[in-house]
Amino acid sequence: MKAFPVPIRMVGPGSHAEEEELQYLDMPRDMRTFSMPRVPEGEDTPALTAARDLLAEVLARLERWTPANGGNLRYDLREVEPGALRVANEMLGDGEVSIQVNGARVLRIQESVFTGLWRAVELDGDGGLIGDWIEAGPLPEIVMEAARNGARAELPLVEIPAGAMNSPALLHELRAQMDGRRRGDPAHVLNLTLFPLTPEDHQVLERALPVGSVAIMSRGFGNCRITSTTARDIWRVQYFNSMNTLILNTIEVVDVPEVALAAEEDLADTRGRLAELIDWMSESCPA
């Protein structure tokens, strides 16, 4: 995630001093970095070997696949023996991005420590497991589908209360973007951080853009919270520093915000790191 220097806009009497210097909020200084998972000590050999073979099969498929081929790579885990699955999950670990999908489908998705390699489960209404897989790609395809399915193609008409100042103009701009938008178009970003908004303005935006079915948390550099809305291709994106202070607040009109996506070069790097992990696991497995 890139660093965003965000100047503080001062409002009110005395806020326009000619000699005033631009002020900045401190950005987070702690950033997660990759570390190779450790092979579990004392693990039973059959489960470790089976997990190694499972990940080797995933790697073999990854080496034959690229995002340019169209669609993500998906590897079903429902038939994997529980011991091997437990070890494989431990080896994949928890990466920077977590995703929840609620609504017609309920999914819990966690990026592994290997960027662009995702662990996903789908649950029924009682919390029972109905889907379990590894997926390679910029983002699991079901996330983008869930965000769009059921979303409206137009913003609803909402009452503009007394005290609302800039929200009507923002809604007009969003409607214009939705009208002319095509899949794959570059993102159109409205930066609310520096935009003077009254409490009534925030109420208008919340009524026009209710929370949708997808919630994403990225922890690569501070915390970034990304939520879909019930308006098609409109997302709320908020960046917080290490003290959980909001430092950037945006609305993005885009298929999915770029900050949530694994880059193609990250996926290429994942192949090499996964190969190293498999070699390390092999050292603990019988020949």
C-alpha positions as a printed Julia matrix, in Angstrom:
287×3 Matrix{Float64}:
   0.0     0.0     0.0
   1.36    3.44   -0.91
   1.84    6.19    1.66
  -0.63    9.05    1.41
   0.51   12.4     2.89
  -2.75   13.98    3.98
  -2.73   17.7     4.8
  -5.07   18.89    7.53
  -7.52   21.52    6.32
  -8.09   24.13    8.98
 -11.56   25.71    9.05
 -12.78   28.78   10.9
 -11.49   32.14   12.08
  -7.74   32.51   11.86
  -7.37   29.47    9.62
  -5.96   31.33    6.62
  -2.77   32.82    8.03
  -0.45   33.71    5.17
   2.66   32.26    6.81
   1.03   29.02    7.91
   2.91   25.89    6.9
   1.18   22.82    5.55
   0.61   20.27    8.31
   0.56   16.48    7.94
  -0.8    13.63    9.97
   1.8    11.0    10.8
   1.52    7.89    8.69
   1.88    4.41   10.18
   5.48    3.33   10.55
   4.97   -0.4    11.06
   4.52   -2.46    7.94
   4.02   -6.2     7.68
   6.74   -8.01    5.77
   6.84  -11.56    4.46
   8.33  -14.29    6.62
   8.41  -17.94    5.61
   6.07  -20.14    7.68
   7.82  -22.63    9.96
   7.29  -26.33    9.43
   5.43  -27.64   12.51
   7.66  -29.57   14.87
   6.5   -33.0    15.93
   3.9   -33.16   13.15
   2.9   -36.69   12.12
   4.69  -37.62    8.93
   1.66  -38.76    6.84
  -0.19  -35.44    7.4
   2.95  -33.39    6.67
   3.68  -35.38    3.51
   0.08  -35.09    2.32
   0.1   -31.33    2.96
   3.39  -31.01    1.08
   1.92  -32.92   -1.87
  -1.23  -30.78   -1.81
   0.76  -27.55   -1.95
   3.02  -29.01   -4.64
  -0.06  -29.69   -6.76
  -1.26  -26.12   -6.21
   2.17  -24.86   -7.26
   2.17  -27.06  -10.38
  -1.15  -25.53  -11.42
   0.1   -22.03  -10.61
   3.08  -22.51  -12.9
   0.73  -23.32  -15.8
  -1.59  -20.38  -15.06
  -1.45  -16.6   -15.36
  -4.21  -14.02  -14.74
  -3.99  -13.13  -18.43
  -5.42  -16.58  -19.24
  -8.77  -15.35  -17.95
 -10.27  -16.16  -14.59
  -8.69  -17.17  -11.31
  -7.17  -20.54  -10.46
  -9.27  -22.48   -7.95
  -8.31  -25.68   -6.07
 -11.1   -27.49   -4.21
 -10.22  -28.78   -0.72
 -13.42  -30.56    0.31
 -11.93  -34.02   -0.21
  -8.61  -33.32    1.55
  -7.92  -35.37    4.69
  -8.37  -33.2     7.84
  -4.81  -33.67    9.12
  -3.28  -32.63    5.82
  -5.67  -29.68    5.56
  -4.73  -28.48    9.03
  -1.01  -28.55    8.21
  -1.57  -26.87    4.83
  -3.56  -24.09    6.5
  -0.79  -23.58    9.03
   1.78  -23.37    6.24
  -0.28  -20.87    4.25
  -0.73  -18.63    7.29
  -2.6   -15.32    7.46
  -1.67  -12.51    5.1
  -2.64   -8.85    4.94
  -6.21   -9.03    3.61
  -9.34  -10.46    5.25
 -12.76  -10.49    3.56
 -16.31  -11.16    4.7
 -19.21  -11.6     2.32
 -22.72  -11.62    3.75
 -26.07  -11.84    2.04
 -27.33  -14.5    -0.36
 -23.94  -16.18    0.06
 -21.85  -16.16    3.24
 -18.09  -16.41    2.78
 -15.02  -15.95    4.94
 -11.83  -15.34    2.99
  -8.27  -14.85    4.17
  -5.27  -14.04    2.03
  -2.36  -16.33    2.86
   1.15  -15.06    3.54
   1.7   -15.77   -0.15
   0.24  -12.7    -1.82
  -2.6   -13.48   -4.2
  -3.15  -16.97   -2.76
  -6.46  -17.01   -0.87
  -8.18  -19.41    1.52
 -11.95  -19.28    1.15
 -14.85  -21.07    2.81
 -18.56  -20.75    2.09
 -21.09  -21.34    4.87
 -24.77  -22.16    4.9
 -27.38  -20.39    7.03
 -26.49  -22.52   10.07
 -22.75  -21.96    9.74
 -22.13  -25.35    8.11
 -19.33  -25.68    5.6
 -20.53  -25.98    1.99
 -17.41  -24.83    0.14
 -13.68  -24.88    0.89
 -10.95  -23.91   -1.56
  -7.66  -22.22   -2.37
  -7.88  -19.52   -5.03
  -5.1   -17.72   -6.86
  -5.78  -14.32   -8.39
  -5.87  -10.6    -7.71
  -9.03  -11.13   -5.63
 -11.42  -14.09   -5.29
 -13.95  -13.81   -8.08
 -16.91  -14.36   -5.76
 -16.07  -11.08   -3.98
 -16.61   -8.98   -7.08
 -19.7   -10.98   -8.01
 -21.22  -10.55   -4.54
 -20.55   -6.8    -4.56
 -22.37   -6.36   -7.86
 -25.2    -8.85   -7.43
 -28.22   -7.11   -6.01
 -26.59   -3.68   -6.18
 -28.6    -0.91   -7.77
 -27.59    0.66  -11.06
 -28.73    4.07   -9.8
 -28.45    6.0    -6.56
 -31.71    6.33   -4.61
 -33.29    9.72   -4.15
 -32.74   10.87   -0.6
 -34.05   13.84    1.32
 -31.57   16.68    1.66
 -31.91   18.09    5.18
 -31.22   21.63    6.26
 -27.53   21.94    7.02
 -26.37   19.72    4.16
 -23.79   21.7     2.21
 -21.74   19.64   -0.25
 -23.42   16.22   -0.33
 -25.89   17.17   -3.14
 -22.95   18.01   -5.43
 -21.2    14.76   -4.48
 -24.3    12.71   -5.26
 -24.64   14.49   -8.62
 -21.05   13.59   -9.46
 -21.57    9.96   -8.43
 -24.71    9.68  -10.57
 -22.83   11.05  -13.57
 -20.04    8.5   -13.03
 -22.5     5.62  -12.75
 -24.35    6.65  -15.89
 -21.29    6.57  -18.12
 -19.34    3.79  -16.45
 -18.17    0.58  -18.16
 -16.55   -2.47  -16.55
 -12.79   -2.04  -16.34
 -12.86    1.77  -16.43
 -10.23    3.53  -14.26
 -11.27    4.45  -10.75
 -12.94    7.78  -10.07
 -12.05    8.81   -6.52
 -13.8    11.38   -4.33
 -11.52   12.37   -1.45
 -13.74   13.32    1.47
 -10.82   13.96    3.83
 -10.19   17.48    2.58
 -13.79   18.19    1.61
 -15.79   20.29    4.09
 -18.75   18.12    5.11
 -21.32   18.83    7.8
 -22.9    16.1     9.95
 -25.95   16.4     7.7
 -23.76   15.79    4.64
 -22.49   12.56    6.18
 -26.08   11.49    6.9
 -27.03   12.09    3.27
 -24.11    9.99    2.03
 -24.95    7.16    4.43
 -28.58    7.11    3.26
 -27.62    7.2    -0.41
 -24.83    4.63   -0.01
 -25.9     1.96    2.5
 -23.33   -0.7     3.33
 -23.28   -3.58    0.86
 -22.47   -7.27    1.23
 -18.65   -7.11    1.07
 -16.26   -5.92    3.77
 -12.48   -6.01    3.24
  -9.71   -5.23    5.72
  -6.17   -4.7     4.44
  -3.41   -4.43    7.06
  -0.39   -3.94    4.84
   0.38   -0.38    6.0
  -1.8     0.69    8.9
  -5.37   -0.46    8.33
  -7.49    0.07    5.24
 -11.21   -0.71    5.5
 -13.05   -1.23    2.24
 -16.8    -1.77    2.03
 -19.08   -2.2    -0.92
 -22.29   -0.22   -1.04
 -25.72   -1.01   -2.41
 -24.86    1.19   -5.41
 -23.13   -0.74   -8.16
 -19.35   -0.22   -8.36
 -19.3     2.36   -5.55
 -17.03    1.59   -2.57
 -16.16    3.34    0.67
 -12.41    3.22    1.41
 -10.96    4.43    4.71
  -7.31    4.45    5.8
  -6.38    4.45    9.5
  -2.99    4.89   11.12
  -1.56    2.74   13.91
  -3.56    4.73   16.49
  -6.77    3.96   14.56
  -7.1     7.59   13.49
  -8.82    8.12   10.15
  -6.28    9.69    7.8
  -7.93    9.23    4.39
 -11.62    8.83    3.63
 -12.7     8.24    0.04
 -15.53    7.07   -2.17
 -14.32    5.1    -5.2
 -16.28    4.36   -8.36
 -14.49    1.28   -9.68
 -14.94   -2.48  -10.19
 -13.0    -3.03   -6.95
 -10.5    -0.69   -5.2
  -6.92   -1.32   -6.24
  -5.69   -1.48   -2.64
  -7.54   -4.81   -2.22
  -5.95   -6.44   -5.27
  -2.82   -8.57   -5.49
  -0.55   -7.32   -8.27
   0.61   -9.64  -11.05
   4.23   -9.28   -9.92
   3.17  -10.35   -6.41
   1.61  -13.48   -7.85
   4.84  -14.22   -9.7
   6.79  -13.78   -6.46
   4.37  -16.14   -4.71
   5.36  -18.98   -7.03
   8.99  -18.73   -5.96
   8.19  -18.47   -2.25
   5.76  -21.38   -2.39
   8.42  -23.49   -4.1
  10.83  -22.67   -1.24
   8.22  -23.68    1.33
   7.63  -27.01   -0.39
  11.39  -27.67   -0.4
  11.56  -26.93    3.33
   8.64  -29.24    4.02
  10.28  -31.96    1.95
  13.28  -31.92    4.28
  10.97  -33.12    7.07
   9.24  -35.73    4.91
  10.56  -39.22    4.09
  12.28  -39.57    0.76
